[in-house]
Amino acid sequence: MRAAVLYEAHGRLRVEEVDTPTLLLPNEVRVQTAAVGLCHSDLHVIEGIVARPMPVVLGHEASGVVTEIGSAVHDIRVGDHVVACFVVFCGSCRMCRAGQPAMCQDREATMRAPGTEPRLSRQGRELHQWTNVAGFAEEMVLHRNAVTVIDERMPLDLAAMLGCAVATGVGSARKVARVKSGDAVAIIGAGGVGLNVCQGAVLAGAATVVAVDRSAHRLRLAAERFGATHLVDASAEEDVAARVRELTNGGADHVFEAVGAPHLIDVALDATVRGGSVWAVGVFGDAARIDFSAAHLHSGKGVHGVRAGSLEPQRDIPHLVDGYLRGRLELEALVGERIGLDDINRGIEALAAGAGARTLVVF
């Protein structure tokens, strides 16, 4: 089958013929990929901001159809429609037992052991599987816990985004920050994740939702399709934090940083009301450091890390599917463009340029 392979940081993806194992391990499934989203986390690896072993097949929010199951898999059937996501959990570590699979402490337990046949290879050379998913490929061999079965009425192209952008954004607002009715919320960054933070805050009953971005297109989407009540154009506003404070009567209760730029944490703190919280949703990179004035701490403000919106895949993803099928969750407006695998480098370039919301590679 074909996959897009990255051989070195700052390089281009090469669409090549690659191999998957003929035989599955007992706890694995084989999935024919339907669609995969292009995410800034993938871009971070390409740009060298996040260092990972190479060569690697990226892609961590994907959907598809199960074509084969391992001998120990009893709750998934051939033909099932599934979402594959990067929250691949062992199920038995301390954090998994506590109901926090996104914080799994033993992800190695879901990988193939060193020295065994890899899940991906080319001409005998192992290709690393980004986040245990590797969705930039026509076929995925995955641990059973990497996939969630979904209602077959759900469009498979839109379903791919449930594995990262939607789950992370909506979950950050509703599950992690626990935005409540009447709250004032600001979201810095109205990309795929930020727009979903926006609609998560709206679903939670926030009274004021301020979207901040440099893209006029993304700001329009935030207002017209995702419920933002106010917009701040960061490319034109001299003091973004002051403008947010003005719009939220002294500061937002919750400010979400959904870009992954360390300096924006300080902006977010300036935009937060005394006693409020900043939620770091964006991926900052391996070497990033964040500095801010201790005065914010004396004002009772907190900065909190967020991983995957505290996603519990097998519970939360079907709930998101139900929200879409009932017309309560916006997904189509997230899609900037649908492309084929051969156009993936063009999609990555558009992602780096900040164009659109989410690009989907559709197989």
Backbone torsions as a table, in degrees:
resi	resn	phi	psi	omega
1	MET	NA	169.0	-177.1
2	ARG	-101.6	147.2	176.7
3	ALA	-147.9	157.5	175.7
4	ALA	-95.5	116.4	-172.2
5	VAL	-110.2	134.3	174.0
6	LEU	-104.2	122.9	-177.6
7	TYR	-98.2	-22.8	179.8
8	GLU	-159.2	152.7	177.0
9	ALA	-59.6	144.7	-179.1
10	HIS	71.2	7.4	177.9
11	GLY	-92.8	175.5	175.3
12	ARG	-95.3	151.9	176.1
13	LEU	-72.9	139.2	177.3
14	ARG	-109.9	122.3	177.0
15	VAL	-84.9	113.0	-171.6
16	GLU	-137.1	162.7	171.6
17	GLU	-76.1	126.8	178.9
18	VAL	-130.9	168.0	-175.3
19	ASP	-115.0	147.1	168.6
20	THR	-119.7	160.0	-176.4
21	PRO	-65.0	145.7	174.9
22	THR	-69.8	-38.1	-176.6
23	LEU	-107.3	132.7	174.7
24	LEU	-85.1	149.8	167.7
25	LEU	-74.8	161.9	-175.1
26	PRO	-54.6	-33.8	-174.7
27	ASN	-100.1	22.0	-177.1
28	GLU	-112.2	160.1	173.6
29	VAL	-132.2	152.3	174.6
30	ARG	-109.3	131.8	-174.0
31	VAL	-127.8	128.6	170.5
32	GLN	-80.7	117.0	-173.1
33	THR	-70.4	134.3	175.8
34	ALA	-98.2	-44.0	-178.0
35	ALA	-159.4	156.3	175.6
36	VAL	-146.5	139.7	179.2
37	GLY	-88.7	150.5	173.3
38	LEU	-95.3	122.1	-172.2
39	CYS	-123.5	153.9	178.0
40	HIS	-60.8	-26.2	176.8
41	SER	-63.7	-37.5	173.5
42	ASP	-64.7	-43.1	-179.8
43	LEU	-61.3	-37.0	179.6
44	HIS	-60.0	-36.2	177.7
45	VAL	-70.1	-42.8	179.4
46	ILE	-61.2	-39.3	-177.7
47	GLU	-84.3	-3.0	178.1
48	GLY	80.5	7.1	178.0
49	ILE	-70.3	-36.6	173.5
50	VAL	-113.8	119.0	-176.6
51	ALA	-89.4	128.7	176.9
52	ARG	-139.9	156.7	178.9
53	PRO	-59.2	144.0	178.6
54	MET	-120.0	159.7	-8.2
55	PRO	-70.1	155.3	-174.3
56	VAL	-141.1	147.7	170.3
57	VAL	-104.4	116.3	-177.0
58	LEU	-84.7	-171.6	-179.3
59	GLY	100.4	117.1	-174.4
60	HIS	-133.9	2.4	170.4
61	GLU	-127.7	111.0	-171.4
62	ALA	-144.6	164.3	176.0
63	SER	-137.9	162.7	179.0
64	GLY	178.6	-167.3	-177.7
65	VAL	-123.9	131.4	-179.3
66	VAL	-70.5	129.2	179.0
67	THR	-112.0	-15.6	-179.7
68	GLU	-160.7	147.5	177.7
69	ILE	-128.8	150.4	175.9
70	GLY	-74.7	166.4	-172.3
71	SER	-66.4	-21.6	-178.3
72	ALA	-98.5	3.6	-178.6
73	VAL	-94.5	114.4	-174.6
74	HIS	-118.3	-8.3	-177.4
75	ASP	-111.1	11.8	175.0
76	ILE	-131.3	140.6	-178.3
77	ARG	-120.2	154.7	171.6
78	VAL	-59.4	133.0	-178.2
79	GLY	98.8	-13.4	178.2
80	ASP	-64.3	142.7	171.1
81	HIS	-87.7	135.2	-174.0
82	VAL	-138.6	156.4	167.9
83	VAL	-108.2	131.4	174.7
84	ALA	-106.7	133.3	-179.7
85	CYS	-142.4	167.6	-172.0
86	PHE	-77.3	-6.9	173.1
87	VAL	-82.5	81.2	179.2
88	VAL	-103.7	115.3	-166.2
89	PHE	-119.9	150.0	-178.4
90	CYS	-76.6	-32.6	179.2
91	GLY	89.1	-5.7	-175.4
92	SER	-130.2	-8.0	179.9
93	CYS	-74.6	175.5	-177.9
94	ARG	-56.5	-45.3	-176.6
95	MET	-72.7	-38.6	176.4
96	CYS	-62.4	-42.0	179.1
97	ARG	-65.2	-26.3	179.0
98	ALA	-84.0	4.5	179.4
99	GLY	80.0	25.1	179.2
100	GLN	-124.9	68.0	-176.9
101	PRO	-63.0	-24.6	177.7
102	ALA	-65.0	-18.7	179.6
103	MET	-104.2	19.5	-177.2
104	CYS	-46.7	134.1	-177.8
105	GLN	-95.0	-4.2	-174.9
106	ASP	-137.0	56.7	179.9
107	ARG	-64.1	-23.4	178.6
108	GLU	-60.4	-26.3	179.8
109	ALA	-66.8	-17.5	179.7
110	THR	-97.3	2.5	179.7
111	MET	-101.8	166.0	170.9
112	ARG	-75.9	142.2	-176.6
113	ALA	-67.8	147.1	175.7
114	PRO	-55.2	139.9	-179.9
115	GLY	92.1	-13.5	176.0
116	THR	-92.6	168.0	179.7
117	GLU	-61.3	128.5	-178.5
118	PRO	-72.2	161.3	178.0
119	ARG	-72.3	-23.7	179.0
120	LEU	-136.2	137.8	176.5
121	SER	-155.8	162.7	174.2
122	ARG	-140.3	119.8	-180.0
123	GLN	51.5	41.0	176.7
124	GLY	85.0	-4.4	-179.3
125	ARG	-98.9	131.8	-179.8
126	GLU	-65.3	136.7	169.8
127	LEU	-108.7	126.3	-177.2
128	HIS	-72.5	149.1	-174.2
129	GLN	-105.7	100.0	-177.5
130	TRP	-56.6	124.5	179.3
131	THR	52.5	28.5	-179.3
132	ASN	63.2	20.6	179.5
133	VAL	-121.1	-63.0	-178.5
134	ALA	59.2	64.4	-175.2
135	GLY	-82.7	-8.6	177.5
136	PHE	-79.3	54.2	-174.3
137	ALA	-154.7	153.8	-178.7
138	GLU	-72.0	-19.2	-179.7
139	GLU	-143.2	143.8	178.4
140	MET	-124.8	134.4	168.9
141	VAL	-106.4	119.7	-166.9
142	LEU	-133.1	151.3	168.1
143	HIS	-65.1	146.4	-178.9
144	ARG	-52.1	-35.8	-177.5
145	ASN	-77.5	-0.1	175.6
146	ALA	-87.4	-8.2	-174.6
147	VAL	-124.5	148.6	176.4
148	THR	-127.5	126.8	178.2
149	VAL	-73.1	137.3	-178.0
150	ILE	-125.8	164.0	175.7
151	ASP	-60.2	130.0	-176.7
152	GLU	-69.5	-9.4	175.0
153	ARG	-76.2	-15.0	-178.5
154	MET	-75.6	125.7	176.8
155	PRO	-59.9	128.5	-173.2
156	LEU	-68.1	-30.0	179.2
157	ASP	-66.8	-44.9	178.5
158	LEU	-68.9	-31.3	-178.5
159	ALA	-60.9	-30.3	-178.1
160	ALA	-55.2	-39.1	-175.1
161	MET	-69.2	-16.5	178.7
162	LEU	-66.5	-21.1	-176.4
163	GLY	-76.7	-14.9	178.0
164	CYS	-144.9	-73.7	-169.5
165	ALA	-55.3	-48.8	-175.4
166	VAL	-73.3	-48.9	-179.0
167	ALA	-62.0	-41.9	-179.4
168	THR	-66.9	-46.6	-176.7
169	GLY	-67.8	-54.8	-178.9
170	VAL	-62.9	-42.6	-179.4
171	GLY	-65.5	-35.0	178.8
172	SER	-61.0	-40.1	-179.3
173	ALA	-76.8	-45.6	-170.8
174	ARG	-89.8	-42.8	-174.5
175	LYS	-90.9	-41.1	-173.3
176	VAL	-86.6	-60.1	-179.3
177	ALA	-75.5	-22.9	-177.8
178	ARG	54.8	50.5	174.5
179	VAL	-54.6	137.5	-178.0
180	LYS	-121.7	169.0	-177.7
181	SER	-55.7	131.1	178.2
182	GLY	91.0	-8.9	-178.6
183	ASP	-66.0	156.2	170.4
184	ALA	-103.9	128.5	-174.4
185	VAL	-128.8	141.9	172.2
186	ALA	-127.7	140.7	179.6
187	ILE	-123.1	117.9	177.8
188	ILE	-95.0	108.2	-176.1
189	GLY	107.4	108.0	-176.7
190	ALA	-109.7	45.1	172.3
191	GLY	-84.1	-158.1	-176.2
192	GLY	-56.7	-43.3	179.6
193	VAL	-75.7	-45.4	-177.4
194	GLY	-60.1	-40.0	178.1
195	LEU	-63.5	-33.0	178.3
196	ASN	-77.1	-30.1	169.1
197	VAL	-60.6	-41.6	-179.8
198	CYS	-58.6	-52.2	-177.5
199	GLN	-72.6	-26.5	173.7
200	GLY	-64.3	-40.7	178.4
201	ALA	-65.5	-39.7	178.1
202	VAL	-63.9	-45.6	179.0
203	LEU	-61.3	-29.6	179.4
204	ALA	-81.0	-7.9	175.9
205	GLY	98.4	14.4	179.2
206	ALA	-57.0	138.6	-178.9
207	ALA	-83.2	-35.6	-179.4
208	THR	-126.7	126.6	179.6
209	VAL	-130.0	110.5	-176.7
210	VAL	-104.7	121.5	176.6
211	ALA	-100.8	131.9	-178.6
212	VAL	-120.1	127.2	178.1
213	ASP	-162.8	167.5	176.1
214	ARG	-96.6	-7.1	-176.9
215	SER	-100.5	121.6	177.8
216	ALA	-63.4	-36.5	-179.8
217	HIS	-63.3	-46.7	-179.7
218	ARG	-65.8	-37.0	178.4
219	LEU	-65.3	-39.9	176.3
220	ARG	-61.9	-43.3	177.2
221	LEU	-58.8	-44.4	-178.8
222	ALA	-57.4	-41.3	-177.5
223	ALA	-79.2	-43.6	-170.8
224	GLU	-83.2	-28.6	-173.6
225	ARG	-123.0	-17.0	-172.5
226	PHE	-122.7	8.8	167.0
227	GLY	89.1	6.4	178.3
228	ALA	-61.5	135.3	179.1
229	THR	-91.6	-22.6	-179.5
230	HIS	-142.7	151.2	-178.6
231	LEU	-125.7	142.7	174.9
232	VAL	-128.9	117.7	178.1
233	ASP	-85.0	104.1	-175.4
234	ALA	-67.7	-19.2	178.6
235	SER	-78.3	-17.0	-177.1
236	ALA	-115.0	-16.4	-175.0
237	GLU	-90.3	126.9	-178.2
238	GLU	-70.2	-38.7	-179.1
239	ASP	-132.4	94.6	-176.4
240	VAL	-61.6	-44.7	-177.4
241	ALA	-62.1	-42.1	179.5
242	ALA	-62.7	-38.6	179.4
243	ARG	-66.7	-40.3	177.4
244	VAL	-63.9	-42.7	178.3
245	ARG	-61.0	-39.2	178.8
246	GLU	-62.9	-41.1	-176.6
247	LEU	-76.5	-18.0	-174.5
248	THR	-116.7	19.6	176.4
249	ASN	57.6	50.5	174.7
250	GLY	109.0	-5.2	178.4
251	GLY	135.8	150.2	-179.0
252	ALA	-79.3	147.7	174.3
253	ASP	-68.0	-35.8	-179.6
254	HIS	-134.8	129.5	172.3
255	VAL	-121.4	127.3	-178.8
256	PHE	-106.8	123.5	173.5
257	GLU	-93.2	110.6	-174.4
258	ALA	-117.5	25.7	-179.8
259	VAL	-107.0	-44.9	-174.4
260	GLY	93.2	32.0	178.0
261	ALA	-112.7	115.5	-173.5
262	PRO	-53.4	-38.5	-176.5
263	HIS	-66.5	-19.5	-178.5
264	LEU	-75.4	-15.4	174.9
265	ILE	-64.4	-40.2	177.7
266	ASP	-64.5	-40.3	176.0
267	VAL	-61.9	-43.8	-179.4
268	ALA	-62.0	-41.8	178.3
269	LEU	-63.6	-40.0	177.7
270	ASP	-63.6	-27.1	-178.4
271	ALA	-88.5	-3.3	-174.2
272	THR	-94.8	141.6	177.1
273	VAL	-70.4	156.8	175.3
274	ARG	-55.4	130.9	-178.5
275	GLY	84.1	-0.3	-178.8
276	GLY	-85.9	-175.7	-173.4
277	SER	-132.2	143.5	171.1
278	VAL	-107.8	133.9	-177.9
279	TRP	-117.1	114.9	-177.6
280	ALA	-87.1	96.1	-176.9
281	VAL	-92.6	-33.8	-177.1
282	GLY	-68.3	158.0	176.8
283	VAL	-93.5	121.3	-170.9
284	PHE	-93.1	-17.6	-177.9
285	GLY	100.8	157.9	-171.5
286	ASP	-62.8	-37.0	-172.1
287	ALA	-98.3	2.7	-174.1
288	ALA	-67.3	142.0	173.0
289	ARG	-124.3	145.2	-178.5
290	ILE	-121.6	124.9	178.8
291	ASP	-119.0	137.6	173.7
292	PHE	-154.0	162.4	-177.4
293	SER	-67.9	135.8	176.7
294	ALA	-65.1	-16.4	178.3
295	ALA	-58.4	-30.3	178.3
296	HIS	-63.5	-36.7	179.5
297	LEU	-67.6	-37.1	178.1
298	HIS	-70.7	-14.7	174.5
299	SER	-91.8	8.2	176.5
300	GLY	78.4	14.4	-179.2
301	LYS	-86.2	149.5	179.1
302	GLY	-125.6	148.9	173.2
303	VAL	-116.1	124.5	-173.1
304	HIS	-125.7	135.6	173.9
305	GLY	-79.6	148.8	179.6
306	VAL	-129.5	132.8	173.9
307	ARG	-123.3	115.0	172.9
308	ALA	57.4	23.6	-179.0
309	GLY	61.4	27.6	-176.1
310	SER	52.6	41.0	-175.1
311	LEU	-62.8	131.3	166.3
312	GLU	-111.0	91.9	-165.0
313	PRO	-51.5	-49.7	-171.5
314	GLN	-74.7	-11.0	172.8
315	ARG	-100.9	-46.1	-170.0
316	ASP	-80.3	-36.7	-177.2
317	ILE	-65.4	-46.1	174.4
318	PRO	-59.2	-32.9	177.3
319	HIS	-65.8	-39.7	177.2
320	LEU	-66.5	-40.1	176.5
321	VAL	-59.1	-44.8	179.1
322	ASP	-61.2	-39.6	177.4
323	GLY	-61.4	-40.0	177.8
324	TYR	-67.2	-47.4	-176.7
325	LEU	-64.2	-26.1	177.8
326	ARG	-89.2	0.4	178.0
327	GLY	80.4	16.3	-177.5
328	ARG	-97.0	-14.3	-174.9
329	LEU	-121.1	125.1	179.7
330	GLU	-85.9	125.8	177.4
331	LEU	-126.7	-42.1	-175.1
332	GLU	-57.9	-37.9	-178.0
333	ALA	-68.7	-13.7	176.5
334	LEU	-72.1	-24.8	-170.9
335	VAL	-83.0	116.2	175.1
336	GLY	-81.6	-39.6	-176.7
337	GLU	-159.9	148.2	170.3
338	ARG	-109.8	128.8	-177.3
339	ILE	-131.9	168.0	173.5
340	GLY	-92.9	169.3	-177.7
341	LEU	-60.2	-35.2	-178.7
342	ASP	-65.6	-19.0	-179.9
343	ASP	-99.3	14.5	-170.8
344	ILE	-64.0	-34.5	179.3
345	ASN	-66.3	-34.7	175.0
346	ARG	-64.7	-39.1	177.3
347	GLY	-64.3	-39.2	178.2
348	ILE	-65.5	-40.4	178.3
349	GLU	-63.0	-40.6	177.5
350	ALA	-65.3	-37.8	177.3
351	LEU	-62.4	-45.0	179.9
352	ALA	-64.0	-31.4	-179.5
353	ALA	-81.6	-6.8	179.8
354	GLY	78.3	23.6	-177.8
355	ALA	-85.2	141.7	173.9
356	GLY	64.2	-164.0	179.7
357	ALA	-109.6	-81.3	-179.2
358	ARG	-121.5	129.5	170.9
359	THR	-97.3	132.6	177.7
360	LEU	-109.2	131.0	167.3
361	VAL	-89.0	119.8	-177.0
362	VAL	-112.2	126.5	-176.3
363	PHE	-93.5	NA	NA
